[in-house]
Amino acid sequence: MERARLFNDAVPISGTILTKADADAKGGAAISIAHITGKPILFLGVGQEYKDLKKFETQWFLDRLFER
């Protein structure tokens, strides 16, 4: 998270593209980076292939975050 803050301070960003979202089962990184930078998440990587880069959808993310 510190890297995201430092990068945003040095080179202001307009949004975030997160890769390896499938490895962070509860989405902690996504929530933290969005909070630290104050910028939206634009895309999520949900697998190993280019086709696995998906436009970020809040409802999909929340459903996944709170699934049991």
PQR file with spaces between the fields and no chain letter, atoms N, CA, C, O and H, PARSE charges and radii, in Angstrom:
ATOM       1  N    MET     1       0.811   -1.170    0.000 -0.4000 1.5000
ATOM       2  CA   MET     1       0.000    0.000    0.000 -0.0000 2.0000
ATOM       3  C    MET     1       0.870    1.254    0.000  0.5500 1.7000
ATOM       4  O    MET     1       0.506    2.273   -0.587 -0.5500 1.4000
ATOM       5  N    GLU     2       2.000    1.171    0.651 -0.4000 1.5000
ATOM       6  CA   GLU     2       2.909    2.313    0.668 -0.0000 2.0000
ATOM       7  C    GLU     2       3.384    2.651   -0.747  0.5500 1.7000
ATOM       8  O    GLU     2       3.525    3.824   -1.092 -0.5500 1.4000
ATOM       9  H    GLU     2       2.295    0.344    1.128  0.4000 1.0000
ATOM      10  N    ARG     3       3.626    1.639   -1.554 -0.4000 1.5000
ATOM      11  CA   ARG     3       4.052    1.884   -2.945 -0.0000 2.0000
ATOM      12  C    ARG     3       2.983    2.640   -3.719  0.5500 1.7000
ATOM      13  O    ARG     3       3.297    3.541   -4.496 -0.5500 1.4000
ATOM      14  H    ARG     3       3.512    0.686   -1.274  0.4000 1.0000
ATOM      15  N    ALA     4       1.734    2.280   -3.512 -0.4000 1.5000
ATOM      16  CA   ALA     4       0.641    2.970   -4.207 -0.0000 2.0000
ATOM      17  C    ALA     4       0.601    4.435   -3.803  0.5500 1.7000
ATOM      18  O    ALA     4       0.427    5.310   -4.651 -0.5500 1.4000
ATOM      19  H    ALA     4       1.479    1.548   -2.881  0.4000 1.0000
ATOM      20  N    ARG     5       0.760    4.706   -2.522 -0.4000 1.5000
ATOM      21  CA   ARG     5       0.746    6.093   -2.040 -0.0000 2.0000
ATOM      22  C    ARG     5       1.925    6.875   -2.612  0.5500 1.7000
ATOM      23  O    ARG     5       1.750    7.986   -3.113 -0.5500 1.4000
ATOM      24  H    ARG     5       0.902    3.995   -1.833  0.4000 1.0000
ATOM      25  N    LEU     6       3.124    6.297   -2.538 -0.4000 1.5000
ATOM      26  CA   LEU     6       4.316    6.975   -3.045 -0.0000 2.0000
ATOM      27  C    LEU     6       4.213    7.242   -4.547  0.5500 1.7000
ATOM      28  O    LEU     6       4.554    8.329   -5.015 -0.5500 1.4000
ATOM      29  H    LEU     6       3.265    5.395   -2.131  0.4000 1.0000
ATOM      30  N    PHE     7       3.746    6.255   -5.293 -0.4000 1.5000
ATOM      31  CA   PHE     7       3.599    6.422   -6.738 -0.0000 2.0000
ATOM      32  C    PHE     7       2.590    7.516   -7.045  0.5500 1.7000
ATOM      33  O    PHE     7       2.841    8.365   -7.900 -0.5500 1.4000
ATOM      34  H    PHE     7       3.469    5.372   -4.913  0.4000 1.0000
ATOM      35  N    ASN     8       1.462    7.510   -6.367 -0.4000 1.5000
ATOM      36  CA   ASN     8       0.430    8.518   -6.593 -0.0000 2.0000
ATOM      37  C    ASN     8       0.939    9.913   -6.238  0.5500 1.7000
ATOM      38  O    ASN     8       0.598   10.885   -6.912 -0.5500 1.4000
ATOM      39  H    ASN     8       1.258    6.820   -5.672  0.4000 1.0000
ATOM      40  N    ASP     9       1.750   10.019   -5.186 -0.4000 1.5000
ATOM      41  CA   ASP     9       2.311   11.316   -4.809 -0.0000 2.0000
ATOM      42  C    ASP     9       3.308   11.819   -5.856  0.5500 1.7000
ATOM      43  O    ASP     9       3.351   13.013   -6.149 -0.5500 1.4000
ATOM      44  H    ASP     9       2.026    9.230   -4.638  0.4000 1.0000
ATOM      45  N    ALA    10       4.107   10.912   -6.418 -0.4000 1.5000
ATOM      46  CA   ALA    10       5.142   11.292   -7.383 -0.0000 2.0000
ATOM      47  C    ALA    10       4.578   11.537   -8.779  0.5500 1.7000
ATOM      48  O    ALA    10       4.983   12.479   -9.460 -0.5500 1.4000
ATOM      49  H    ALA    10       4.073    9.941   -6.180  0.4000 1.0000
ATOM      50  N    VAL    11       3.655   10.701   -9.198 -0.4000 1.5000
ATOM      51  CA   VAL    11       3.066   10.771  -10.536 -0.0000 2.0000
ATOM      52  C    VAL    11       1.559   10.644  -10.360  0.5500 1.7000
ATOM      53  O    VAL    11       1.032    9.532  -10.368 -0.5500 1.4000
ATOM      54  H    VAL    11       3.326    9.936   -8.645  0.4000 1.0000
ATOM      55  N    PRO    12       0.860   11.760  -10.201 -0.5600 1.5000
ATOM      56  CA   PRO    12      -0.578   11.667   -9.949  0.2800 2.0000
ATOM      57  C    PRO    12      -1.275   10.774  -10.985  0.5500 1.7000
ATOM      58  O    PRO    12      -1.095   10.931  -12.193 -0.5500 1.4000
ATOM      59  N    ILE    13      -2.060    9.852  -10.479 -0.4000 1.5000
ATOM      60  CA   ILE    13      -2.763    8.904  -11.334 -0.0000 2.0000
ATOM      61  C    ILE    13      -4.247    9.248  -11.363  0.5500 1.7000
ATOM      62  O    ILE    13      -4.750    9.928  -10.469 -0.5500 1.4000
ATOM      63  H    ILE    13      -2.206    9.725   -9.498  0.4000 1.0000
ATOM      64  N    SER    14      -4.943    8.779  -12.390 -0.4000 1.5000
ATOM      65  CA   SER    14      -6.379    9.048  -12.479 -0.0000 2.0000
ATOM      66  C    SER    14      -7.214    7.816  -12.162  0.5500 1.7000
ATOM      67  O    SER    14      -8.434    7.909  -12.022 -0.5500 1.4000
ATOM      68  H    SER    14      -4.535    8.226  -13.116  0.4000 1.0000
ATOM      69  N    GLY    15      -6.564    6.667  -12.048 -0.4000 1.5000
ATOM      70  CA   GLY    15      -7.271    5.436  -11.733 -0.0000 2.0000
ATOM      71  C    GLY    15      -6.289    4.305  -11.546  0.5500 1.7000
ATOM      72  O    GLY    15      -5.085    4.466  -11.746 -0.5500 1.4000
ATOM      73  H    GLY    15      -5.573    6.592  -12.161  0.4000 1.0000
ATOM      74  N    THR    16      -6.816    3.154  -11.159 -0.4000 1.5000
ATOM      75  CA   THR    16      -5.985    2.002  -10.844 -0.0000 2.0000
ATOM      76  C    THR    16      -6.393    0.800  -11.682  0.5500 1.7000
ATOM      77  O    THR    16      -7.578    0.566  -11.921 -0.5500 1.4000
ATOM      78  H    THR    16      -7.794    3.023  -10.996  0.4000 1.0000
ATOM      79  N    ILE    17      -5.404    0.049  -12.121 -0.4000 1.5000
ATOM      80  CA   ILE    17      -5.623   -1.251  -12.745 -0.0000 2.0000
ATOM      81  C    ILE    17      -4.953   -2.261  -11.836  0.5500 1.7000
ATOM      82  O    ILE    17      -3.734   -2.233  -11.667 -0.5500 1.4000
ATOM      83  H    ILE    17      -4.442    0.240  -11.927  0.4000 1.0000
ATOM      84  N    LEU    18      -5.729   -3.145  -11.255 -0.4000 1.5000
ATOM      85  CA   LEU    18      -5.189   -4.143  -10.335 -0.0000 2.0000
ATOM      86  C    LEU    18      -5.074   -5.486  -11.027  0.5500 1.7000
ATOM      87  O    LEU    18      -6.033   -5.965  -11.633 -0.5500 1.4000
ATOM      88  H    LEU    18      -6.719   -3.168  -11.393  0.4000 1.0000
ATOM      89  N    THR    19      -3.913   -6.088  -10.938 -0.4000 1.5000
ATOM      90  CA   THR    19      -3.715   -7.431  -11.464 -0.0000 2.0000
ATOM      91  C    THR    19      -3.739   -8.405  -10.305  0.5500 1.7000
ATOM      92  O    THR    19      -3.610   -8.013   -9.145 -0.5500 1.4000
ATOM      93  H    THR    19      -3.134   -5.699  -10.446  0.4000 1.0000
ATOM      94  N    LYS    20      -3.900   -9.648  -10.618 -0.4000 1.5000
ATOM      95  CA   LYS    20      -3.887  -10.713   -9.620 -0.0000 2.0000
ATOM      96  C    LYS    20      -4.985  -10.562   -8.567  0.5500 1.7000
ATOM      97  O    LYS    20      -4.786  -10.928   -7.409 -0.5500 1.4000
ATOM      98  H    LYS    20      -4.005   -9.966  -11.560  0.4000 1.0000
ATOM      99  N    ALA    21      -6.123  -10.036   -8.955 -0.4000 1.5000
ATOM     100  CA   ALA    21      -7.241   -9.920   -8.022 -0.0000 2.0000
ATOM     101  C    ALA    21      -7.707  -11.290   -7.563  0.5500 1.7000
ATOM     102  O    ALA    21      -8.268  -11.433   -6.476 -0.5500 1.4000
ATOM     103  H    ALA    21      -6.285   -9.739   -9.896  0.4000 1.0000
ATOM     104  N    ASP    22      -7.467  -12.310   -8.406 -0.4000 1.5000
ATOM     105  CA   ASP    22      -7.866  -13.659   -8.034 -0.0000 2.0000
ATOM     106  C    ASP    22      -7.046  -14.190   -6.865  0.5500 1.7000
ATOM     107  O    ASP    22      -7.482  -15.112   -6.177 -0.5500 1.4000
ATOM     108  H    ASP    22      -7.011  -12.194   -9.288  0.4000 1.0000
ATOM     109  N    ALA    23      -5.869  -13.625   -6.631 -0.4000 1.5000
ATOM     110  CA   ALA    23      -5.017  -14.086   -5.535 -0.0000 2.0000
ATOM     111  C    ALA    23      -5.379  -13.420   -4.216  0.5500 1.7000
ATOM     112  O    ALA    23      -4.976  -13.894   -3.154 -0.5500 1.4000
ATOM     113  H    ALA    23      -5.515  -12.875   -7.191  0.4000 1.0000
ATOM     114  N    ASP    24      -6.132  -12.334   -4.269 -0.4000 1.5000
ATOM     115  CA   ASP    24      -6.525  -11.605   -3.065 -0.0000 2.0000
ATOM     116  C    ASP    24      -8.005  -11.863   -2.825  0.5500 1.7000
ATOM     117  O    ASP    24      -8.855  -11.050   -3.189 -0.5500 1.4000
ATOM     118  H    ASP    24      -6.460  -11.950   -5.131  0.4000 1.0000
ATOM     119  N    ALA    25      -8.299  -12.983   -2.220 -0.4000 1.5000
ATOM     120  CA   ALA    25      -9.671  -13.484   -2.131 -0.0000 2.0000
ATOM     121  C    ALA    25     -10.657  -12.501   -1.526  0.5500 1.7000
ATOM     122  O    ALA    25     -11.816  -12.475   -1.939 -0.5500 1.4000
ATOM     123  H    ALA    25      -7.608  -13.643   -1.924  0.4000 1.0000
ATOM     124  N    LYS    26     -10.248  -11.712   -0.585 -0.4000 1.5000
ATOM     125  CA   LYS    26     -11.183  -10.805    0.064 -0.0000 2.0000
ATOM     126  C    LYS    26     -11.080   -9.362   -0.413  0.5500 1.7000
ATOM     127  O    LYS    26     -11.783   -8.495    0.106 -0.5500 1.4000
ATOM     128  H    LYS    26      -9.306  -11.734   -0.250  0.4000 1.0000
ATOM     129  N    GLY    27     -10.233   -9.091   -1.375 -0.4000 1.5000
ATOM     130  CA   GLY    27     -10.200   -7.757   -1.970 -0.0000 2.0000
ATOM     131  C    GLY    27      -9.546   -6.684   -1.141  0.5500 1.7000
ATOM     132  O    GLY    27      -9.738   -5.497   -1.408 -0.5500 1.4000
ATOM     133  H    GLY    27      -9.662   -9.795   -1.796  0.4000 1.0000
ATOM     134  N    GLY    28      -8.782   -7.066   -0.147 -0.4000 1.5000
ATOM     135  CA   GLY    28      -8.149   -6.081    0.728 -0.0000 2.0000
ATOM     136  C    GLY    28      -7.278   -5.093   -0.014  0.5500 1.7000
ATOM     137  O    GLY    28      -7.300   -3.899    0.285 -0.5500 1.4000
ATOM     138  H    GLY    28      -8.626   -8.030    0.070  0.4000 1.0000
ATOM     139  N    ALA    29      -6.514   -5.571   -0.971 -0.4000 1.5000
ATOM     140  CA   ALA    29      -5.629   -4.677   -1.727 -0.0000 2.0000
ATOM     141  C    ALA    29      -6.440   -3.660   -2.517  0.5500 1.7000
ATOM     142  O    ALA    29      -6.097   -2.478   -2.539 -0.5500 1.4000
ATOM     143  H    ALA    29      -6.496   -6.541   -1.213  0.4000 1.0000
ATOM     144  N    ALA    30      -7.496   -4.100   -3.156 -0.4000 1.5000
ATOM     145  CA   ALA    30      -8.318   -3.190   -3.959 -0.0000 2.0000
ATOM     146  C    ALA    30      -8.907   -2.079   -3.103  0.5500 1.7000
ATOM     147  O    ALA    30      -8.852   -0.906   -3.474 -0.5500 1.4000
ATOM     148  H    ALA    30      -7.775   -5.060   -3.139  0.4000 1.0000
ATOM     149  N    ILE    31      -9.458   -2.443   -1.981 -0.4000 1.5000
ATOM     150  CA   ILE    31     -10.063   -1.453   -1.092 -0.0000 2.0000
ATOM     151  C    ILE    31      -9.005   -0.496   -0.564  0.5500 1.7000
ATOM     152  O    ILE    31      -9.221    0.715   -0.540 -0.5500 1.4000
ATOM     153  H    ILE    31      -9.502   -3.395   -1.680  0.4000 1.0000
ATOM     154  N    SER    32      -7.869   -1.026   -0.144 -0.4000 1.5000
ATOM     155  CA   SER    32      -6.799   -0.193    0.409 -0.0000 2.0000
ATOM     156  C    SER    32      -6.238    0.774   -0.620  0.5500 1.7000
ATOM     157  O    SER    32      -6.057    1.955   -0.322 -0.5500 1.4000
ATOM     158  H    SER    32      -7.693   -2.011   -0.164  0.4000 1.0000
ATOM     159  N    ILE    33      -5.961    0.293   -1.826 -0.4000 1.5000
ATOM     160  CA   ILE    33      -5.387    1.161   -2.858 -0.0000 2.0000
ATOM     161  C    ILE    33      -6.372    2.252   -3.256  0.5500 1.7000
ATOM     162  O    ILE    33      -5.976    3.405   -3.427 -0.5500 1.4000
ATOM     163  H    ILE    33      -6.109   -0.666   -2.069  0.4000 1.0000
ATOM     164  N    ALA    34      -7.631    1.911   -3.403 -0.4000 1.5000
ATOM     165  CA   ALA    34      -8.639    2.922   -3.740 -0.0000 2.0000
ATOM     166  C    ALA    34      -8.731    3.972   -2.634  0.5500 1.7000
ATOM     167  O    ALA    34      -8.871    5.162   -2.915 -0.5500 1.4000
ATOM     168  H    ALA    34      -7.952    0.975   -3.264  0.4000 1.0000
ATOM     169  N    HIS    35      -8.653    3.538   -1.394 -0.4000 1.5000
ATOM     170  CA   HIS    35      -8.724    4.470   -0.263 -0.0000 2.0000
ATOM     171  C    HIS    35      -7.485    5.360   -0.199  0.5500 1.7000
ATOM     172  O    HIS    35      -7.598    6.576   -0.043 -0.5500 1.4000
ATOM     173  H    HIS    35      -8.539    2.571   -1.165  0.4000 1.0000
ATOM     174  N    ILE    36      -6.311    4.760   -0.317 -0.4000 1.5000
ATOM     175  CA   ILE    36      -5.051    5.501   -0.207 -0.0000 2.0000
ATOM     176  C    ILE    36      -4.912    6.538   -1.319  0.5500 1.7000
ATOM     177  O    ILE    36      -4.512    7.673   -1.059 -0.5500 1.4000
ATOM     178  H    ILE    36      -6.219    3.772   -0.443  0.4000 1.0000
ATOM     179  N    THR    37      -5.234    6.162   -2.540 -0.4000 1.5000
ATOM     180  CA   THR    37      -5.051    7.076   -3.673 -0.0000 2.0000
ATOM     181  C    THR    37      -6.236    8.005   -3.880  0.5500 1.7000
ATOM     182  O    THR    37      -6.097    9.072   -4.478 -0.5500 1.4000
ATOM     183  H    THR    37      -5.559    5.240   -2.751  0.4000 1.0000
ATOM     184  N    GLY    38      -7.404    7.601   -3.386 -0.4000 1.5000
ATOM     185  CA   GLY    38      -8.608    8.384   -3.628 -0.0000 2.0000
ATOM     186  C    GLY    38      -9.057    8.323   -5.080  0.5500 1.7000
ATOM     187  O    GLY    38      -9.828    9.168   -5.535 -0.5500 1.4000
ATOM     188  H    GLY    38      -7.518    6.734   -2.900  0.4000 1.0000
ATOM     189  N    LYS    39      -8.567    7.310   -5.811 -0.4000 1.5000
ATOM     190  CA   LYS    39      -8.875    7.171   -7.234 -0.0000 2.0000
ATOM     191  C    LYS    39      -9.656    5.885   -7.482  0.5500 1.7000
ATOM     192  O    LYS    39      -9.536    4.932   -6.712 -0.5500 1.4000
ATOM     193  H    LYS    39      -7.941    6.624   -5.441  0.4000 1.0000
ATOM     194  N    PRO    40     -10.449    5.847   -8.540 -0.5600 1.5000
ATOM     195  CA   PRO    40     -11.255    4.655   -8.812  0.2800 2.0000
ATOM     196  C    PRO    40     -10.420    3.487   -9.332  0.5500 1.7000
ATOM     197  O    PRO    40      -9.339    3.670   -9.893 -0.5500 1.4000
ATOM     198  N    ILE    41     -10.942    2.307   -9.134 -0.4000 1.5000
ATOM     199  CA   ILE    41     -10.381    1.108   -9.746 -0.0000 2.0000
ATOM     200  C    ILE    41     -11.028    1.007  -11.122  0.5500 1.7000
ATOM     201  O    ILE    41     -12.253    0.972  -11.232 -0.5500 1.4000
ATOM     202  H    ILE    41     -11.820    2.158   -8.679  0.4000 1.0000
ATOM     203  N    LEU    42     -10.220    0.961  -12.159 -0.4000 1.5000
ATOM     204  CA   LEU    42     -10.744    0.933  -13.522 -0.0000 2.0000
ATOM     205  C    LEU    42     -10.884   -0.482  -14.057  0.5500 1.7000
ATOM     206  O    LEU    42     -11.893   -0.821  -14.675 -0.5500 1.4000
ATOM     207  H    LEU    42      -9.225    0.990  -12.070  0.4000 1.0000
ATOM     208  N    PHE    43      -9.868   -1.311  -13.819 -0.4000 1.5000
ATOM     209  CA   PHE    43      -9.857   -2.686  -14.315 -0.0000 2.0000
ATOM     210  C    PHE    43      -9.289   -3.613  -13.257  0.5500 1.7000
ATOM     211  O    PHE    43      -8.481   -3.206  -12.422 -0.5500 1.4000
ATOM     212  H    PHE    43      -9.048   -1.036  -13.317  0.4000 1.0000
ATOM     213  N    LEU    44      -9.729   -4.879  -13.305 -0.4000 1.5000
ATOM     214  CA   LEU    44      -9.222   -5.935  -12.428 -0.0000 2.0000
ATOM     215  C    LEU    44      -8.723   -7.091  -13.269  0.5500 1.7000
ATOM     216  O    LEU    44      -9.374   -7.497  -14.231 -0.5500 1.4000
ATOM     217  H    LEU    44     -10.385   -5.209  -13.983  0.4000 1.0000
ATOM     218  N    GLY    45      -7.577   -7.615  -12.909 -0.4000 1.5000
ATOM     219  CA   GLY    45      -7.092   -8.845  -13.514 -0.0000 2.0000
ATOM     220  C    GLY    45      -7.603  -10.010  -12.690  0.5500 1.7000
ATOM     221  O    GLY    45      -7.352  -10.079  -11.486 -0.5500 1.4000
ATOM     222  H    GLY    45      -7.048   -7.286  -12.127  0.4000 1.0000
ATOM     223  N    VAL    46      -8.312  -10.917  -13.321 -0.4000 1.5000
ATOM     224  CA   VAL    46      -8.923  -12.031  -12.582 -0.0000 2.0000
ATOM     225  C    VAL    46      -8.379  -13.383  -13.016  0.5500 1.7000
ATOM     226  O    VAL    46      -8.980  -14.420  -12.733 -0.5500 1.4000
ATOM     227  H    VAL    46      -8.516  -10.861  -14.299  0.4000 1.0000
ATOM     228  N    GLY    47      -7.248  -13.373  -13.697 -0.4000 1.5000
ATOM     229  CA   GLY    47      -6.644  -14.619  -14.160 -0.0000 2.0000
ATOM     230  C    GLY    47      -5.277  -14.362  -14.754  0.5500 1.7000
ATOM     231  O    GLY    47      -4.644  -13.345  -14.469 -0.5500 1.4000
ATOM     232  H    GLY    47      -6.759  -12.531  -13.926  0.4000 1.0000
ATOM     233  N    GLN    48      -4.826  -15.285  -15.576 -0.4000 1.5000
ATOM     234  CA   GLN    48      -3.475  -15.243  -16.125 -0.0000 2.0000
ATOM     235  C    GLN    48      -3.379  -14.661  -17.535  0.5500 1.7000
ATOM     236  O    GLN    48      -2.284  -14.315  -17.977 -0.5500 1.4000
ATOM     237  H    GLN    48      -5.340  -16.112  -15.807  0.4000 1.0000
ATOM     238  N    GLU    49      -4.481  -14.549  -18.237 -0.4000 1.5000
ATOM     239  CA   GLU    49      -4.483  -14.156  -19.646 -0.0000 2.0000
ATOM     240  C    GLU    49      -4.927  -12.695  -19.809  0.5500 1.7000
ATOM     241  O    GLU    49      -5.554  -12.119  -18.919 -0.5500 1.4000
ATOM     242  H    GLU    49      -5.371  -14.831  -17.878  0.4000 1.0000
ATOM     243  N    TYR    50      -4.585  -12.111  -20.967 -0.4000 1.5000
ATOM     244  CA   TYR    50      -5.047  -10.756  -21.262 -0.0000 2.0000
ATOM     245  C    TYR    50      -6.568  -10.674  -21.233  0.5500 1.7000
ATOM     246  O    TYR    50      -7.133   -9.661  -20.818 -0.5500 1.4000
ATOM     247  H    TYR    50      -4.076  -12.579  -21.689  0.4000 1.0000
ATOM     248  N    LYS    51      -7.228  -11.738  -21.674 -0.4000 1.5000
ATOM     249  CA   LYS    51      -8.693  -11.745  -21.690 -0.0000 2.0000
ATOM     250  C    LYS    51      -9.284  -11.712  -20.287  0.5500 1.7000
ATOM     251  O    LYS    51     -10.482  -11.483  -20.121 -0.5500 1.4000
ATOM     252  H    LYS    51      -6.770  -12.560  -22.011  0.4000 1.0000
ATOM     253  N    ASP    52      -8.445  -11.941  -19.275 -0.4000 1.5000
ATOM     254  CA   ASP    52      -8.902  -11.946  -17.889 -0.0000 2.0000
ATOM     255  C    ASP    52      -8.848  -10.563  -17.244  0.5500 1.7000
ATOM     256  O    ASP    52      -9.088  -10.434  -16.044 -0.5500 1.4000
ATOM     257  H    ASP    52      -7.472  -12.128  -19.410  0.4000 1.0000
ATOM     258  N    LEU    53      -8.537   -9.538  -18.018 -0.4000 1.5000
ATOM     259  CA   LEU    53      -8.566   -8.162  -17.537 -0.0000 2.0000
ATOM     260  C    LEU    53      -9.979   -7.635  -17.772  0.5500 1.7000
ATOM     261  O    LEU    53     -10.406   -7.478  -18.915 -0.5500 1.4000
ATOM     262  H    LEU    53      -8.342   -9.642  -18.994  0.4000 1.0000
ATOM     263  N    LYS    54     -10.696   -7.365  -16.693 -0.4000 1.5000
ATOM     264  CA   LYS    54     -12.111   -6.996  -16.766 -0.0000 2.0000
ATOM     265  C    LYS    54     -12.335   -5.578  -16.258  0.5500 1.7000
ATOM     266  O    LYS    54     -11.659   -5.121  -15.337 -0.5500 1.4000
ATOM     267  H    LYS    54     -10.349   -7.493  -15.764  0.4000 1.0000
ATOM     268  N    LYS    55     -13.286   -4.895  -16.867 -0.4000 1.5000
ATOM     269  CA   LYS    55     -13.686   -3.586  -16.365 -0.0000 2.0000
ATOM     270  C    LYS    55     -14.222   -3.774  -14.949  0.5500 1.7000
ATOM     271  O    LYS    55     -15.002   -4.690  -14.690 -0.5500 1.4000
ATOM     272  H    LYS    55     -13.836   -5.267  -17.615  0.4000 1.0000
ATOM     273  N    PHE    56     -13.801   -2.908  -14.042 -0.4000 1.5000
ATOM     274  CA   PHE    56     -14.223   -3.027  -12.650 -0.0000 2.0000
ATOM     275  C    PHE    56     -15.711   -2.734  -12.526  0.5500 1.7000
ATOM     276  O    PHE    56     -16.202   -1.707  -12.995 -0.5500 1.4000
ATOM     277  H    PHE    56     -13.167   -2.164  -14.253  0.4000 1.0000
ATOM     278  N    GLU    57     -16.409   -3.649  -11.891 -0.4000 1.5000
ATOM     279  CA   GLU    57     -17.837   -3.485  -11.624 -0.0000 2.0000
ATOM     280  C    GLU    57     -18.046   -3.607  -10.123  0.5500 1.7000
ATOM     281  O    GLU    57     -17.777   -4.652   -9.530 -0.5500 1.4000
ATOM     282  H    GLU    57     -16.010   -4.483  -11.509  0.4000 1.0000
ATOM     283  N    THR    58     -18.525   -2.535   -9.521 -0.4000 1.5000
ATOM     284  CA   THR    58     -18.670   -2.478   -8.069 -0.0000 2.0000
ATOM     285  C    THR    58     -19.521   -3.617   -7.531  0.5500 1.7000
ATOM     286  O    THR    58     -19.139   -4.262   -6.554 -0.5500 1.4000
ATOM     287  H    THR    58     -18.743   -1.687  -10.003  0.4000 1.0000
ATOM     288  N    GLN    59     -20.668   -3.877   -8.150 -0.4000 1.5000
ATOM     289  CA   GLN    59     -21.557   -4.916   -7.620 -0.0000 2.0000
ATOM     290  C    GLN    59     -20.910   -6.291   -7.689  0.5500 1.7000
ATOM     291  O    GLN    59     -21.025   -7.069   -6.742 -0.5500 1.4000
ATOM     292  H    GLN    59     -20.978   -3.354   -8.943  0.4000 1.0000
ATOM     293  N    TRP    60     -20.233   -6.606   -8.787 -0.4000 1.5000
ATOM     294  CA   TRP    60     -19.530   -7.892   -8.903 -0.0000 2.0000
ATOM     295  C    TRP    60     -18.502   -8.017   -7.794  0.5500 1.7000
ATOM     296  O    TRP    60     -18.389   -9.066   -7.161 -0.5500 1.4000
ATOM     297  H    TRP    60     -20.140   -5.974   -9.556  0.4000 1.0000
ATOM     298  N    PHE    61     -17.749   -6.941   -7.557 -0.4000 1.5000
ATOM     299  CA   PHE    61     -16.717   -6.954   -6.528 -0.0000 2.0000
ATOM     300  C    PHE    61     -17.332   -7.158   -5.143  0.5500 1.7000
ATOM     301  O    PHE    61     -16.832   -7.962   -4.357 -0.5500 1.4000
ATOM     302  H    PHE    61     -17.841   -6.089   -8.071  0.4000 1.0000
ATOM     303  N    LEU    62     -18.407   -6.438   -4.842 -0.4000 1.5000
ATOM     304  CA   LEU    62     -19.061   -6.584   -3.534 -0.0000 2.0000
ATOM     305  C    LEU    62     -19.639   -7.979   -3.350  0.5500 1.7000
ATOM     306  O    LEU    62     -19.530   -8.560   -2.270 -0.5500 1.4000
ATOM     307  H    LEU    62     -18.813   -5.785   -5.481  0.4000 1.0000
ATOM     308  N    ASP    63     -20.253   -8.522   -4.398 -0.4000 1.5000
ATOM     309  CA   ASP    63     -20.781   -9.889   -4.310 -0.0000 2.0000
ATOM     310  C    ASP    63     -19.661  -10.871   -3.992  0.5500 1.7000
ATOM     311  O    ASP    63     -19.825  -11.757   -3.153 -0.5500 1.4000
ATOM     312  H    ASP    63     -20.342   -8.050   -5.275  0.4000 1.0000
ATOM     313  N    ARG    64     -18.548  -10.716   -4.649 -0.4000 1.5000
ATOM     314  CA   ARG    64     -17.403  -11.611   -4.414 -0.0000 2.0000
ATOM     315  C    ARG    64     -16.814  -11.398   -3.022  0.5500 1.7000
ATOM     316  O    ARG    64     -16.419  -12.357   -2.359 -0.5500 1.4000
ATOM     317  H    ARG    64     -18.415   -9.996   -5.330  0.4000 1.0000
ATOM     318  N    LEU    65     -16.757  -10.158   -2.588 -0.4000 1.5000
ATOM     319  CA   LEU    65     -16.194   -9.826   -1.282 -0.0000 2.0000
ATOM     320  C    LEU    65     -16.992  -10.454   -0.144  0.5500 1.7000
ATOM     321  O    LEU    65     -16.417  -10.922    0.839 -0.5500 1.4000
ATOM     322  H    LEU    65     -17.079   -9.379   -3.127  0.4000 1.0000
ATOM     323  N    PHE    66     -18.321  -10.464   -0.278 -0.4000 1.5000
ATOM     324  CA   PHE    66     -19.162  -10.939    0.814 -0.0000 2.0000
ATOM     325  C    PHE    66     -19.735  -12.338    0.615  0.5500 1.7000
ATOM     326  O    PHE    66     -20.588  -12.771    1.390 -0.5500 1.4000
ATOM     327  H    PHE    66     -18.789  -10.084   -1.076  0.4000 1.0000
ATOM     328  N    GLU    67     -19.277  -13.052   -0.414 -0.4000 1.5000
ATOM     329  CA   GLU    67     -19.775  -14.420   -0.599 -0.0000 2.0000
ATOM     330  C    GLU    67     -19.247  -15.312    0.518  0.5500 1.7000
ATOM     331  O    GLU    67     -18.170  -15.083    1.067 -0.5500 1.4000
ATOM     332  H    GLU    67     -18.585  -12.701   -1.044  0.4000 1.0000
ATOM     333  N    ARG    68     -20.023  -16.319    0.834 -0.4000 1.5000
ATOM     334  CA   ARG    68     -19.637  -17.223    1.937 -0.0000 2.0000
ATOM     335  C    ARG    68     -19.104  -18.502    1.405  0.5500 1.7000
ATOM     336  O    ARG    68     -18.730  -19.384    2.178 -0.5500 1.4000
ATOM     337  H    ARG    68     -20.898  -16.505    0.388  0.4000 1.0000
